[in-house]
Each structure stands twice: as structure tokens, then as C-alpha cells.
Amino acid sequence: MTTSARTRAAVLATTVVNALSRRFGAGSGTVAGGHAGLALDPRLLEHLASNRRIALVSGTNGKTTTTRLLAVAVQGSLGRPATNATGSNMPTGHVTALAGAPPGAPAVLEVDEGYLPGLVTSLSPEVVVLLNLSRDQLDRTNEVRMVASKWRAALAGASRTTVVANADDPLVVWAASSAPHPYWVGAGLEWLADAVGCPACEGRITFAGSSGRSGPGGRGGPGGRAGAGLWRCECGFGRPSLDVRLEDDDVVLADGRRVRLELALPGRFNRSNAAMAAAGAAALGVPWQESLPRIALVEEVAGRFAVVEVGGCTARMMLAKNPAGWRELLDLVCPGDTPLVVGINARIADGRDPSWLWDVPFERLRGRMVVATGERCRDLSVRLRYAEVAHRTVRDPVAAVRAAHIGAGGALGRSGGDRAPGPAPDPVPRPVSVDFIGNYTAFSDLMARACARRDAPDAREGSPAWT
Amino acid sequence: MDLRIVVVHPDLLGTYGDGGNGVVLLQRARWRGIEAELVDAPSDHALPGGDLYCLGGGEDAAQTASAHRLREDGTLAASVARGVPVLAVCAGYQTLGRSFAAADGRPLPGLGLLDVVTVKGAGPRPVGEILAEPCDPGLPVLTGFENHGGHTARGVDAAPLARVLSGVGNGDGTEGAITGKVIGTYLHGPVLARNPALADLLISWVTGAPLAPLDDAEEQALREERIAAVRVRRQLRRAGRS
């Protein structure tokens, strides 16, 4: 078989197997087909990627959101891009995204941190967007510094690539500073605990203008946040001069112009994601004034921040996968008094060791109504006990949402709360919304059991991505 | 009395949630009416004095930097000589030994506070739930999560902390080490959240008096669940072999 015939057969196999997988409910419809295609043509991804403008997005947190925002940003100028919107961020997912795209369509791909070096080398992307690097799933992935070193080695040879990098994250800067064409964005960084050790010399990085060094347990410690601040090590490694920066609600461009970010998505981290996406779009030739208004309209990404019906209640769905992500979401929910359900699993996709719960400042939830749920709700319950957060423990997530909803109308729990809850009584519908924050599979499991609300914001964006 | 708990170098040895051990000690002391404070001791400052020290896990380069600073500083060794208790986990445990392995495998000097030597393990990295029977009959079974690349051999002066029931631990069927009031272990979880009796043992070493019992219903529920999860897996494995 010639290469092109082999590739055509592999594309067909990818499409057919994915369709079968979706039809018979065997999977997400993005992975099995990719496996089939790659089995027929091991270089299928490179063949599918040739003659396309390609942007890759990677980092520990914000990949799925930033990929979506970048895809939305470039759609007007470059045409509808091929993209792996559901977070299938390994080569099987990339093959699936590209197999269904018209020839020549651009591609905006989310990439798992571990696969990034290989794809940078094999695809020679036009743009790579690097968001942040912090601890995540230590039981199965490399230590975070190792990841940064591998990025650095691959990017050193990326002579055709503009590397759009978060200059506020020392590990990202370490990785991207080897690149021939870096583009530095001062996008801020919430989680410093993995950044204080200098990657260049093993010395210690000091952050100027970092505020509130509130570590785990609310004590002084690492893990606090940096706004957009200077940082440097004694060895001379420090924040590079910025091409563009995020300053509160404004993006400040190189020429001093300010563009206000008025996003539908909540939270500081989403302003950071939006700035990184718009910078990636700028590197692809899409002007800021065109990309940012498009980005501003996105209200929900792959279920994150969607409002759904669960067990007769209305819940706002949020996903946090690691301490950095949790810290950002606690910032977001803490000013309110909406009942909060926290769901923790520890399957392979989540990382099997939930010790990281102790890196999350759950102390901020004192005085809030909290229900602990998920397969590892016992680990969370112990964490909340030591944080002195009154809570109940309800293993089933739908029952947990109902318990929080009902509890909102009366007294809920004391410290330690209801240790062996009986069957939940039928809920009396009240106009109380429940916030749900879950880690990866806790979030997606509840999403699968929820019904999208007809008036939910995703209606404008087409069908929800979690189905 | 005052209890000053010092978490050593959380900026270097804070990777696996082990900072939680300090929180557990602090709260279990306070809940009994013991005045207690928790001090984070970053690596760029001299190590402050304390009544109880905790060290956690960390990546290779961070462990090397921490060991170097602790040796230069001298406070930890001097405190141990005065009988101050220490709980050291994973990289922190290895650091307290005579030597440990750098990222490239070459031996680096530890603090010599435990008579153990750690080398790179030959097999796959032990990552998973671990269950171990403590050598101290006063302690219930230890449960935790291990994730390390080291194989630790004990010398004559270090007794094992426990015998492994499931998992790997030191690599010779034992888990951790104990000399006087210095405890080293591979267990994350954090270990004191999953094993509150071990936390109480450390506190009682400082207070010198037995502690009033606490209502540990949450911890007990977690322990039962984790112990059962390991036993179920072992039974499944055994059933698969036969």
C-alpha cells in the first residue's frame, strides 16, 4: 500500500470505529478510532497535520478551556478549526479531531503535558501555548521538573514555532526560554509551591509583589499566589521582559494599549486563560480586537460552569484537578453562601493518591455548608474535620447534591456532621442553587447523571460537550 | 504547656501533601486544650527551635538541597540529640539516614539521624496503597500510600517501624525505621491523618503524659475503608493465581 492509501484507510478506520463506539455507547467516540487509525498508519497524525496551520495548548491547568477559547478566537479569520474539544488530549484524540476536518482547515489541539515534546518535534506547530506547570497526579506522571526539562529540550529545536508562554510561571519560562521564538505573556500564577525552587540552578526564586502567602492550612507557607510580579533567582534566571500582560481586568499590549476583558466565564484563572488564548491567536495573525470579543462570549467549556439539573436541584458544575485548580475555585466560591458539594474520586484518571487534599486550603470554607461526596469522601471528610469545616458525608453525588439543597433550608451538620445518613427524603424544590466542585471523574460522573437545563448558557454554544 | 510544631522546608519537601501531618498534630493537641502552634520553616531561613519536627516528601533535586541546608544548619541534629521527636516521610525519611541516592544514583550524605542507607530501587517504582503492622504493639495497623524509588536498608541501630502486610516499604519486608524519638516512614496519606494513633504517640512524647481520647469517627471510617480496599485487592490477586 502506498503511504497515501494507507493514510486514507487509516482515516476511514478512525471515523468508522469512532462512530461505532458512539453508536454502541462503548466509549467517548474519540479514543478507539484513534487507536484503530494509528494501528494502520503509525504516522497518521503527521500526515493529517501536514498542510495545516497548527496551534498546540498545554499546561497543568486550563488546557481544555484555553483550547476552546483559542479555537473560538481564530474561527472568524482562519475558518472553523479542527479541535479536540472534549479534552481527549493524547494522540488518539488528536487523530480523531483531524480525521474529520476538511483538508487545509487549521487545528487547535489540547495536548497532555507528557505528549507535548513528541508533538512539537513531529508536527512543527506554528504556535505552542504554555499555560503553567504544577503538581498533578504524582502517582503516575513524572515529577513536574522533569516535565519542564523535556519541554525545554524539545522547544530548543522548534525553529518554526512561536512559543506563547506564561512569564509568571518560572517552570514554564525555564521550558520556553530555550525556544528560538518565545512570546511572553504576564498571565499571573496562583500556585507558587512548585515554583520556588529555581529550575536553572536549584537555588531559590523570590517573588516580588506576591500577595497573601497563605499556604496549606491557611498558614504562612509556599503555595501562596503571585499577581503579575517580578521574580528572579540569585543565579540571574528571572522573569523575561513581557510582550503583553494581564493587569486586573485589562490586557495591556506591547504598545501600551489596554483592552478590557469582560468575560462570561468567571474567575481570575479564566482571565488568564483568555489572555493566553488571545496571545496564541495573535501569534496566528488574528488581531486582539477581533479575538477578545469572541472569547468574551464563551460561557461554558466542556461542562465547566454549566448549570444543570441534578436530582431535582439546580447545580453549578465546577472542575478542579489539583491544588492549583482548587485554590482558584475556592477563591471563586468563597465570597458566596451557596451550599457547596465537594466530590473526590481517586481513579487512575484522577491520580490514585488523594494526599493532595492537604495542599488545598479548605479552611477557607469555615462557616459554609459543605457536603463531602465521591468514592474518596472519607479522605475529604477527615481533611474537612481538621480544617474545622462543618460537613456531612454522603457518598452518592446525586444524593449529596440533594442533601445540600435540602440543608440550605434548615440546619445542616455540625463538625463531623451526619456520619451515616439515612435515605434522603424527597426534596422540596427551592430556588436554591448548589455549587458542585469535583475532581476529574467525580465531575464527569455527575455530569453524565445530570440533565442540561434548557435555559443553560451552553444553548448558545451548541450541544453540551459532555454527552 | 506550649507545643511548637515545625514543618521543615515545606518549599522543598512539600510535594505529597505531607504538610498535613503538621496540621493533624496541631489540631489534635489543640482539641485537648494543649497550647500549640504550627511553624513553616522555609529552606532560606535558619531552622527555628521546636518541640516536634515534621519532614515531608519531595523531588530529587529538592531533597538534595534540603539535606545540604539541614546539615549546614545543624539545628535538627542538635534537637534530636536533646530528645526532640521527629517524623520524616519519604524523601525526608531518606534524608535523615546515613546516605541517600541522588537523581543519577550516586550516594549523597544524609544527616545520620537514622541508621539507614537508601539506594535506587532495582524494580518498578512502588506506587500504591500500603498496609503495615507496627512493631510497637501499642499502635494499630498503619495505612498509607507509598510512592518512592528508594530501597532502604537498616543498620543495627535502627529498628523497623512496622512489618509490611501489603505493599513494599523499605524493600525487605519492613517499613520505615525508628530510633529513640525519630521516626522515618514511606507512608503518605498524610500518614498522621490516616493513623491518628501515631500522631498521638508523637504528641505524648512531647507532653510526657497520656492523652485524653478524641472522637475519631471520621478517621476510623477512612481507616476501615482503606484497609478493606487493600484486603479486597489481595484476595482478588490470590483468587486470580489459584
Interface residues (C-beta under 8 A of the other chain):
Chain A: R135 L138 D139 R140 E143 V144 R145 A193 D194 V196 G197 E202 R204 G215 P216 G217 R219 G220 G221 P222 G223 R352 D353 S355 W356 L357 W358 D359 R378 D379 S381 V382 R383 R385 Y386 A387 E388 T393 G416 R419
Chain B: V7 P10 D11 L12 G14 T15 Y16 G17 D18 G19 G20 G22 V23 V24 L26 Q27 L38 D40 P42 S43 D44 E59 D60 A61 A62 T64 A65 V127 G128 F145 N147 H188 G189 P190 A193 R194 D215 A217 E218 E219 A221 L222 E225 R226
